[in-house]
């Protein structure tokens, strides 16, 4: 019978893979093996629940599991952006926020909107430049980092940056959506709060919308619960149940996707039809050293830029058959999209393609990619092959 590690403190800590499978289950004789979805808008009086906006057994099971994985107290939300908004709205008027330039674009948009209304001060930094980050921390209330950024695939040095931020009196939030607890547990590196869009890898099947924040301090988690209830940013029962069910297979999905992503990245990097590949698992990738030092793996997302410009990149998306052209990540299916079509910026090349690698056979995926690339810019590829050496 599974019991949470806190129930048996003498035992060695369980690995994230084991916690993903076992945490959040009932531990008493007669309990259901899996937490069922509890569809109720209210509960009979005399217990610890009243109205369902304040809590639900299905949310609670998911939160126990995520809390065990991340090493803190978890609070689920209706979406990842709802969790992010709750954290931003908790800031005092005029607070200074230092945010990584590589942070998720919608989080940057949220902060920019608050900045535009005079609600907060904003400093945007290169998270890979520790000196630049440290220089902006004086007087800051919050430092916001991504453990592994989407789609730029940068990896900040969480531990020293978190220590510097906390020494300056700033809270540290780390978005670990792309990394997941399989690669890093930011609270153990000094972060105060870690958030996830559980819509992505946690749920893992592209069938739900959910967010979660996990706080090192239980008092901070309670404040987030109160804000969630006040703002109505509560998760749906079915979404929480699906996310918990998806969480059980996160370790195997991550392992399979990472192995395949490595194969595809290596083949793309050797392909004359491709101008550039980014994947932290490649030895010559700019983030390889930081990822090796900070993470327990390299993840399931890579980017590449084919020859042929924007038209060529769009043609790849149109020609794939096994891979799905869609805007998301973290599911069992492999997805591709041209990122700047939705989210432009100086850090995203117009022709950059983001590939979220799923659980299909790697050779099938490669044949599909290779076929799509063959139909895009054969002339450009031939020109590169035949060009004289400098």
N, C-alpha and C positions, 0 to 999 in steps of 0.2 A: 504494500500500500504506500502511495506517495504521500509524503508530508513536507510542508515548506521547511527550508533549512532552519528557520528561526525556531522551529519546534524542537530541534535536536542540535543545540549549539556545539556539542562535542564532536560532531561529525565534520569531516573536511568539507569545504564549500563545493557545491555542485557546479559543473560546467554550464555555460549558457545553453548548449545544445540540450542538456538534460532538463534544465529549467523550462525551456521552451515547450518541451513535451509534457512536463508534469505539473508545473506551477499553476495555481488557480483552481485545481480540482478539489472536490470534497474529500475529506480525510477520515470520515467516520463510517462505521459499519452501516450499510443501508443507503448511503449517499449514492446518487447517480454517478457513474464513472465520468460522464461529461456534463458540464453545467448546461442545463436546458435553457432555451430562451423563455423569459418570464414576461408575458404580455399583460401588463396591468398599469392602469393610470393611477390607482390608489391601493392602499393596503389597510387591512383591518387594524383598528386602534389597539394600543397596548404593546406594540413592538417597536423596533428601532427605525421603522420606515413609516411614512405617512403618505405624502403625495409623491408621485414618481419622478417629478422634476428634481427631487433631492436625492434620489438613489434608486437603484434597481439591482437585484441579485445578479443579473447577467453582466451589467457594467462592472459590478464588484469583482466578479471572477476574472474578467479581463484585466482589471486594474491590479489585482493581486499578482497575476502572472507577469504583467509588465513591470510592476514594482520589484518582484523577485529578480527579474532579468537585469534591470538597471541598478538595483541596489538602493531604492528609494521608495517614496510614496507616490503612486500614480493617480492621475485624474484624467478621465476620458472626456473627449469633446466631440461635437458634431462634425468637425473637420480639423485638419492640421492648421488651417488658417484661423479657425476659432480658438485653438489653443494659443497660437501666436498672438492673436488680438487680446486675449485675456492677460497675457504677460505684459504687452505694451500698455494696455489700459490700467495696469496696476502701478505704472510709473507716476511720480508726482509731476505736476505741471512744471514745464521748463526743464525737465530732467535731460541730461546729456546722454545720448546713446552712441556708442561706437560699434559700427557694424562692418563686417567684412564685405568687400566689393563682390566677392564670390558667393555671398549669401543668396538664398532663393529669391528670385526676382519679385515674387508677390510679397515677401516679407519686406524687401527694400521699398516696394511700392507703398506698403502700409506705413512704414516709417516716414517715407517722403510725404505722404498725405498728412500725417500728424505734424510733421515739420512745417508744411505749407500753411497749416492752420495756427501755427505758433504754439503748438502744444509741447514741443520738445526741441532740443538742439540735436543736430545730427552730424556725426563724423564718419565718413566712409574711408576705409583703410584697406591696404593690401595685407591680408591675414598671413601671407607667407613671409612678410617682412616684420620680424619681431620688434625691431627698433622702432619702426613706424607706429606699430600698435601701442607699444609702451609709451611713446611720446604723446599719445592722445588720451591716455587714461586718467590723467589728473582731473578731478572734478566730475568724472563720469559716473553715472548710476548703473549703466548696463553695458556689457560687452556681449555681442551676438556673433557667434561663429557657426560654421557648418563643419561637421567632422569630416565629411567628404562632399565637396561642392558639386552642384548640378547646374550646368553640364561641364564646368571647367575642370572638374576632377582635381581640385587643389586640396591639400591636407595641412591644416595649421598645426603648430606645436601646442596642443591643448594644455598640457601640464604647466609649462612655464608661463604661458599667456594667462591661464586661469590664476596662477599664483600672483602674477603682477597685477591683475585686475582686482583681486580680492585685497591685496595690500593697499590698493588705491581706493578701496571702499566700494568697488563696483560689483554688482551681481553678474554672474557668467551664465549665459544660456547657450547651449549647443544643440543645433538641429542635426540629429543623427539619422534622418530619414533614409539617406542613401547608404550609410554605413551599416545601420541596424546594430542591435546588441551582439550579433555574431562577430562583428569586426572590432567594436570598441564600446566601452561603458564609460561615458564621459564623467559621470559623477565620481568614479574612482580616480579620475585624473584631476579633480578639483573643481569641476563645474558645479553650479548650484542647481541648475535645471537642465534636463534634456527633453527635447520634444521630437515627436515623430508625426508625419502624415501616415497614419496606419492604413490609409487607402492604398499605399504602395506595397512595400515588401512584407509588412506585418500581415495584412489581409491576404495578399499574394495571389488573388484570383480576379482582380479587376471587376469586382462586383459590389463594392461598398465605398462609402465616404465616411472617414473617421479620423480623429486626431487624439493624441495623448501627450500629456506633460508629466514628467516624473521629477519630483523635487527631493533633494537631499534632506531638507528640513520638513518634517511633517506639518509644522505650522504654516509653511508656505503652501503646501498641498491643500490644507484646509481653506486658506484664503482663495485659492484657485477654485475649489468646490463652491464656495460662496459666490464667487464671481460668475461661475458657470450657471448656477441656478438663477442668479439675479438677471443675467443677460439671456437666459433661455438657450444657451449654446450646448444643449444636452444631446448625447448620442441616441440613436434609435436602438431599440432592443435587438432587432434582427442584425443590425450592423455590428453591434458589439459581439453578438454570438458568432457571426461570420468571421470577425477579426480574431477572436479567440481560437476558432477552429483553424483558421489559416496560420496562426502563430505556431501551431503544433508541427507544421511541416517546414517552418522557416529554415532550420538547420540543413535539411537535405536539399531544399530549393536553392539555398545560398551556395552550398558546396557544388551542386551540379552546374548552376549558372556561372560560378566563378571559373570552374575548369573550362567550360565552353568559351567564356569570354576571353580567357588566356589564349586558347587556340585561335579564335577568330582575330584577336588583336595581332598575334604573330603573323598570321597569313595576310592580313590587310597591310601590315607594315612592310611586308616583302613584295607587295603587289605594285607594279608600275602604274596601274590605273588610279592609285590613291596618292594624294599629295601629302597627307599627314594623318597620323593616328595618335590618339591619347588614351592611354590605359595605365594606371599606376603599377600594374604588374610587369610592364615592360622595363627592362633594366635601364634603358636610356630615356625613360619618361621623366619629365621635370619633377614629378611628384613621387618618384619611386623611393627615394631615400626617406622622405617624410612619412610616406605610407608604411614603409617597412619598420620605421621606428615607432609609429603611433598605433597602427592598426594590426589586427590579427589576420588580415587577408587584403585582397585588392578589389573585391566587389564584383558586381555583375553588369556594370555599365561602362561602355566605352564610346568614344566619339571618333569619327574620321571625316576627312574632307576629300572627296573624289575630284579628279581633274574634270574640267568642264563647267566650273562655276556653279551658280545657283541653278541654272537650267539642268546641268548634269546631276546635281544633288536631288532636285525634284524628280528627275527621271528615274533615279535609283528607287525612290519611294514608290513610284508608280509601277515599276517593273517587278518588284518582289512579289512572290506568291506564297511562300511558306512563312516568311516574316510578315507581320501586320503593320501597315502604315497607320499609326495612331499616336496620340499625344498623352502618354503616361509612362509609367515604369513600374518594375517590381512584380509583375505578374508571371504566371507560369508560361505565358506566350511571349515570344520575342517581338519587340516593337521597335519601329524606326520612325524618325521624324526629323525634319530640318528645323532646328531650334529657333533660328532667327525669324522664321515665319510668324512665330507667336511672340517671342521675347528677343528683341534686338538689343544691341549694345556693343560697346567697343570691345568687350571681352568675348564676344561670340561671333566668329567668322560667319559671313552670310551663307556660305555653302556647307557649314558644319552639320553633319548628321549625327544624331544621338541614337545609339543602339542599346536598348535594354534587353539583356540576354536572358532568355527563359530556360525551359527544361527540354527543348527539342534535341534531337540528335545533332551534334556539331557538324557532321559532314553534310547533312541535309541543309543546315543553315548556310554553310559555306557555298554549296552549289547554288543556292538561291541568290546569295550575295554576288557571287562571281558572275552568274548569268545576268543579273541586273547591271553590274558594272560593264559587262561586255557590250551592252546595248546603248551605253551612254556616250562615251567619248573615245571610240576606237582610234580616231585620228590623232587625238592628243596623246594617247598611249603609244601609238606607233612613232610619233614624232620624238617622244622621250627616249624610246628604245634606240632609234636610229641616229639620234643626235651625236655628233662627235664629242669625245671627252675633252674637257677644258685643258 
